[in-house]
Amino acid sequence: MQPSICTEGLTRHFGDVHAVDDVTLEVPSGIVFGFLGPNGSGKTTTIRLLLGLLEPTAGRAEVLGYDTRTQADEVRARTGALLEHAGLYERLTALDNLDFYGRIYGLSAGERAARIEELLRHVDLWDRRNDVVDAWSRGMRQKLAVARAMLHRPPLIFLDEPSAGLDPVAAAALREDLSSLAAREGVTVFLTTHNLAEAERLCAQVAVIRQGRLLAVGSPADLRNRSGGGSVEVWGAGFSDGVLAALVDVPGVHNAEVQGDRLVVRVEDGVATAAINRALVAAGADVSEIRRGRASLEEVFLTLVQEEQEEVEA
């Protein structure tokens, strides 16, 4: 199956700022793909390049087989997008908003009616279809904006920080809607976010970008394995500074810190929990429970960023 997105050396400079710097990437079709990075890392600029809203300084990109530089109209006609703004007319009802966009996309009256009902029912907004959008919460407007982006059944949608600014309950509801919509319709979702827990729940593959540079690409599990280790969690007492200092002397132990009611030890792959336990007991700690954890995507991300920073400074 043809990838939904291919880039080769994609680059965009704004003066001396390298917003996107030599990014080569392939996004398979039919998955939720997470594009991860802190604010200002180049995520939004990358989406604008992929939609043909910006021309690259160097390199190229294809979206759904179309060149973004010469066939931008075809790209935008065949994709959906939710960028910084929801793209909704707040003085119109939800129904009128989607009907308006359905007309722009060239859907017939019958197609519009059926598709609007289908999407609004799926995101649990059908009973509010005649409400003026201005009175809605941000979470409800974001759900409607996702429906708007998917109205014309595009095979690929771009979502730029869709849960930004939402409370935890609204963000969780939006994630659930995105996941079920993507699975049901077989659509490829290109999702930018700096919420790593969100990406870990939703994405089959992720890419990590910082200051325009691509640091890693793969499944969340691949990136965790690539980080070269995980963690060991220990419950007990007596985790003094001296105990922590002794623990760091164990081969394969990166660091250790007390987090709440437990000690978290960052280790390389292959370090046995028995070695951790022996070192703790020998140093005078009282161990009641010890078990191996796994590196979270957030920990992997921080490791990648730290390694890239050290490389730049070297």
C-alpha positions in Angstrom: 0.0 0.0 0.0 1.3 3.4 -0.9 2.4 5.6 2.1 0.1 8.5 2.8 3.0 10.9 3.3 6.6 10.8 2.0 9.2 13.5 2.6 12.8 13.8 1.4 15.1 16.3 3.0 12.1 18.6 3.7 13.4 22.0 4.9 11.9 25.3 5.7 13.9 28.3 6.9 12.6 31.7 8.2 15.7 33.8 8.0 18.2 32.2 10.4 15.5 30.0 12.0 15.5 26.4 10.7 11.9 25.6 11.5 12.0 22.3 9.6 15.5 20.9 9.0 16.1 18.1 6.5 13.2 15.9 7.5 12.9 12.6 5.7 9.8 10.7 6.8 7.3 8.0 5.6 3.8 7.7 7.1 2.0 4.4 6.4 -1.6 4.5 5.4 -4.4 3.6 7.8 -2.8 4.5 11.1 -2.7 7.3 13.7 0.8 8.8 13.3 2.0 11.0 16.1 4.3 13.9 15.4 5.8 14.8 18.8 7.7 17.7 20.0 7.7 20.7 22.4 6.2 24.0 21.4 8.3 25.6 18.7 9.8 22.4 17.5 8.4 22.7 13.9 5.3 20.6 14.1 2.8 23.2 12.7 5.3 24.3 10.1 5.6 20.7 8.9 1.8 20.4 8.5 1.7 23.7 6.6 4.4 22.3 4.3 2.5 19.0 3.8 -0.7 20.9 2.9 1.1 23.1 0.4 0.4 26.3 2.4 4.1 26.9 2.6 6.8 26.2 0.0 9.9 24.3 1.3 13.3 26.0 1.2 14.7 22.7 0.2 13.6 19.1 -0.2 10.2 17.7 -1.3 7.1 16.1 0.0 4.3 13.9 -1.5 0.9 13.6 0.2 -1.4 10.9 -1.2 0.9 10.7 -4.2 0.7 14.4 -5.0 3.6 16.8 -4.9 2.9 19.5 -2.4 4.8 22.1 -4.3 3.1 21.7 -7.7 -0.2 19.9 -6.8 -1.2 21.6 -3.5 -4.8 22.1 -4.6 -5.2 18.3 -5.1 -3.6 17.7 -1.7 -6.0 20.0 0.1 -9.1 18.7 -1.8 -8.3 15.2 -0.6 -7.3 15.8 3.0 -9.0 17.2 6.1 -7.4 19.5 8.5 -7.9 20.9 12.0 -5.2 23.5 12.6 -4.9 26.2 15.2 -8.5 27.3 14.7 -11.5 25.1 14.7 -12.8 26.7 11.4 -16.4 27.0 12.8 -18.9 29.8 12.4 -19.9 30.3 16.0 -23.2 32.2 15.1 -24.4 29.2 13.2 -25.8 25.9 14.5 -23.7 22.7 14.4 -26.0 21.5 11.6 -25.6 24.6 9.6 -21.8 24.6 10.0 -21.5 21.1 8.6 -24.0 21.7 5.9 -22.0 24.8 4.8 -18.8 22.8 4.5 -20.6 19.9 2.8 -21.7 22.4 0.1 -18.1 23.5 -0.3 -17.0 19.9 -0.7 -19.6 19.4 -3.4 -21.7 16.8 -1.5 -25.3 16.5 -2.6 -28.2 17.3 -0.3 -28.8 13.7 0.4 -25.1 12.9 1.0 -24.8 15.9 3.3 -27.7 15.0 5.4 -26.6 11.3 5.8 -23.0 12.1 6.5 -23.8 14.9 9.0 -26.1 12.7 11.0 -23.5 9.8 10.9 -20.7 12.0 12.3 -22.7 13.9 14.9 -24.2 10.7 16.3 -20.7 9.2 16.5 -19.3 12.1 18.5 -22.5 12.3 20.6 -23.6 15.7 19.3 -26.7 14.8 17.3 -29.1 15.9 20.0 -27.4 19.3 20.0 -27.3 19.8 16.3 -29.6 22.8 16.3 -27.6 24.6 19.0 -25.7 27.7 18.1 -22.0 26.8 18.4 -21.1 29.9 20.3 -22.8 28.5 23.4 -20.8 25.3 23.4 -17.7 24.3 25.5 -14.3 24.1 23.8 -14.4 20.4 24.0 -17.7 20.2 22.1 -16.4 22.6 19.5 -13.3 20.5 19.0 -15.5 17.4 18.4 -17.5 19.3 15.9 -14.3 20.5 14.2 -13.1 17.0 13.9 -16.4 16.0 12.3 -16.0 19.0 9.9 -12.5 17.8 8.9 -13.8 14.3 8.2 -17.0 15.3 6.5 -16.0 14.6 2.9 -14.4 11.3 3.8 -10.8 12.2 3.2 -8.3 9.3 3.4 -5.9 11.6 5.4 -6.6 14.2 8.1 -4.1 16.5 9.8 -4.9 17.4 13.5 -2.6 20.0 15.1 -2.8 19.8 18.9 -6.5 18.9 18.9 -6.7 18.5 22.7 -4.7 21.6 23.6 -6.6 23.7 26.2 -9.1 21.0 27.0 -9.8 19.8 30.5 -8.8 16.1 31.2 -12.4 14.8 30.8 -12.9 16.6 27.4 -9.5 15.6 26.2 -10.2 11.9 27.0 -13.5 12.1 25.2 -11.9 13.6 22.2 -9.2 10.9 22.2 -11.8 8.2 22.3 -13.7 9.8 19.4 -10.6 10.1 17.3 -9.5 6.5 17.9 -12.9 5.1 17.0 -13.4 7.3 14.0 -10.0 6.5 12.6 -10.6 2.7 13.1 -14.1 2.7 11.6 -13.3 4.8 8.5 -9.7 3.5 7.9 -8.4 7.0 7.7 -4.8 8.0 8.2 -4.4 10.6 11.0 -1.3 12.8 11.2 -1.5 14.1 14.8 0.8 16.7 16.2 1.1 16.9 20.0 3.4 17.6 22.9 1.1 15.4 25.1 3.2 12.2 25.2 0.6 10.3 27.2 -2.0 11.1 24.5 0.4 9.9 21.8 1.1 6.7 23.6 -2.6 5.9 23.8 -3.5 6.8 20.3 -0.6 6.2 17.9 0.7 3.2 16.1 3.8 5.1 15.1 5.4 8.3 16.3 8.2 10.6 15.2 10.0 12.9 17.6 11.1 16.4 16.4 13.0 19.1 18.2 14.1 22.4 16.8 13.2 21.2 13.3 15.3 18.1 13.4 13.8 14.6 13.3 15.3 12.6 16.2 13.5 9.2 15.9 10.7 7.4 14.2 8.9 4.1 15.1 6.2 2.6 17.2 6.1 3.6 20.9 7.4 0.2 21.8 10.3 0.5 19.3 11.3 3.9 20.8 11.1 2.5 24.3 13.4 -0.4 23.3 15.7 1.9 21.5 16.2 4.0 24.6 18.4 1.2 25.9 16.7 0.4 29.1 13.8 0.9 31.4 13.3 1.2 35.1 13.1 -0.8 38.3 10.6 0.3 41.0 11.3 -0.3 44.6 9.1 0.0 47.7 10.5 0.1 51.2 12.3 2.5 53.5 15.7 4.0 54.2 16.4 5.4 50.7 18.9 7.9 51.9 21.3 9.9 49.8 24.0 7.4 50.7 21.9 4.5 49.5 21.2 6.3 46.2 24.9 7.1 45.7 25.8 3.4 46.3 23.1 2.3 43.9 24.5 4.4 41.0 27.8 2.5 41.3 26.0 -0.7 40.2 27.0 -1.4 36.5 24.1 -0.5 34.2 22.4 1.9 36.6 21.9 5.4 35.2 20.3 7.1 38.2 17.9 6.7 41.0 15.4 9.0 42.6 12.6 8.8 45.2 9.2 9.5 43.6 6.4 9.6 46.1 6.3 6.3 48.0 8.8 4.4 45.8 12.3 4.5 44.5 12.7 4.6 40.7 16.0 3.3 39.3 16.8 3.9 35.6 18.7 1.0 34.2 20.1 -0.4 30.9 18.6 -3.5 29.4 19.9 -6.7 31.0 20.3 -5.3 34.5 18.8 -7.8 36.9 16.5 -6.7 39.7 18.4 -9.1 42.0 21.5 -6.9 41.6 19.5 -3.8 42.5 18.1 -5.6 45.5 21.5 -6.7 46.8 23.0 -3.2 46.4 20.1 -1.7 48.3 20.3 -4.1 51.2 24.1 -3.9 51.4 23.7 -0.1 51.6 21.2 -0.4 54.5 17.9 0.1 52.8 14.8 -2.0 53.8 13.2 -3.5 50.6 9.6 -4.7 50.8 8.9 -5.0 47.0 10.8 -4.7 43.8 9.7 -5.0 40.2 10.7 -4.1 36.8 8.9 -1.2 35.0 9.2 0.0 31.5 10.3 3.4 30.1 7.3 5.6 29.3 7.2 7.5 26.0 7.8 10.6 28.0 11.0 9.2 29.4 12.1 8.1 25.9 11.4 11.6 24.6 13.4 13.3 27.3 16.3 10.9 26.6 16.3 11.6 22.9 16.1 15.4 23.5 19.0 15.2 26.0 21.2 13.1 23.6 20.5 15.5 20.8 21.4 18.5 22.9 24.6 16.9 24.0 25.4 16.1 20.4 24.8 19.8 19.4 27.0 21.0 22.3 29.8 18.5 21.6 
